[in-house]
Amino acid sequence: MDEIDRLLISALRHDARASLSDLAITLGVSRTTVRGRIEKLKKRGDVVGFSVVLKEDVHQDLVRGLMLIGIEGRGTDRIVRQLSGMPEVRAVHSTNGRWDLIVELGTATLEELDGILARIRKFEGVATSETNLLLATKKKS
């Protein structure tokens, strides 16, 4: 993959519906080059598909936090299932080291976040936790 491929992927991430002409102008290459590179990226498996991003997908929660959870016993699978059913939970990550899970949370208010944290701390098997508020996002994938 060369610099043009990387720039093409970046442009497609920004707007996957951009026309070949617009992409060609942005990259400073011909439409034929853009079309060929997209086909090559798809054929090699570098690009596996295109998707739609909905408004609610980019809606940012006003309050965001990372909850680090230490679990006692063998309750991890059950706790992950419980967390996955909560609408405030944005992602659940297993990890190594001191913590067993890292949970991304999003709410509209600090009061709501506090309530969610209290509920999670009451889950059977949650031994310890630590929560950090996310203040700003410098780069999002």
N, C-alpha and C positions, 0 to 999 in steps of 0.2 A: 504494500500500500504506500503510495507516494503522497506528496503534499496536496496535489489536486484531489485525490480521493478523500483525504482528511477534510479538506475544505468543502467538498461536495457533501460528505456525511454531516458536517456541521450545518450547512445550509438546509439539508433535508430535515435535520432535527428541529431547526427553527420553523420550517414550513414544508412539510412533506408533500403538500399539494402544489408547490411552486411549479410553474411551467418550465419545460425544458429551455425555452428562450430566456426566461428570467434567470434560471440557474446558470446558463451559458454567459449571460452578461455579468452576473455576479462573480463568476470564476474567471472570466476573460478567455473563454474557449468557445468552440462551436457547439451548436445543438447536437450534432452527430457525436461529438466527443462526450458530451454529458450523457446522452442516451447509451452509448457504448460502455461507459464507465459504470452506470447504474446496472446495466445488464451483467457486466463482469462481477460487480460486487454481490449481486444476487446469486449468480451462478456459483461463485466461490463460497457462498454462505456467510459472507461478512454482513450482508443485509438480509435479514430473514423475513422482513415484512414491514408494513406501514400501519399506523394506527391513528385513531381519532382521539383527540384530547378534548374532553368536555369541560365546561366552565367550572363545574364542581371539582374537577381534578386539579385545577390550578388555584382554587380558592384557598387562601392561606388562613390557617387558624390564627386567631389573635394571640392565643397562649399556647406555646409548644414546650414540651419537656421530654427528657429522657429519664426513664425510671430504670435503675439497675436493680435487679432482684437476685437475692440469694435464696436457694430452695433447699429445704431439708428433706431427706428421704427420696423416694422415687416418684414424686408427684409432678415432674416437669411436663409430661405429655398432657395431663389433665389441666394444669395451669395454662399451658399454651392454648388449649381448646377454650378455656374460660375467657382468656384475654382476646382471642380471635373473635369472640361473639360480642365484644364491646365496641360500639360505634366510635368511641373516642380513641381507640387504639388504631394508630396508623400503620404500625409495623411491629413485629416481634422478631428479635434476633437472638439466636443462641450464640454463646461466646465461651471463651476459655478464661482462666484466671480466677479472680476473686468472685466475680458475678456469674450467675448461670444464664440469665436472660437480660437483654436490653430492650426496653419497650418504648417506642415512640408514641407520644400522646399529643392530642390536639383538642383544645376546647375554646370556647368563646370568652371565658372569664377565669380568673384565678380561683374563684370560689368553686366553679365546676371542676377545675383540675384538682383542687383539694379533695373534693368529694370522690373523684375517681381513684385518687391515690389511697384514700381511706378504704374504699371497697376492695382494692387489690391487696392491700396489706392484710385484710381479713381472710383472704383465700387460704384454705388449709394447705400447709406446706411452705408458705412464704415465711422464711425465717428472718430475713433482713432486706432492707431496701435503701436506696439513696436516689434522690431525684435532683436533676439539674434542669433549670429553665434554659431554653434556647433563646438567645437575645436577637441574633441576626444570622442570616444565611448568606455567606459570601459567594458560594458556588453551589449550584444545584445541577444534578446530572440530567 
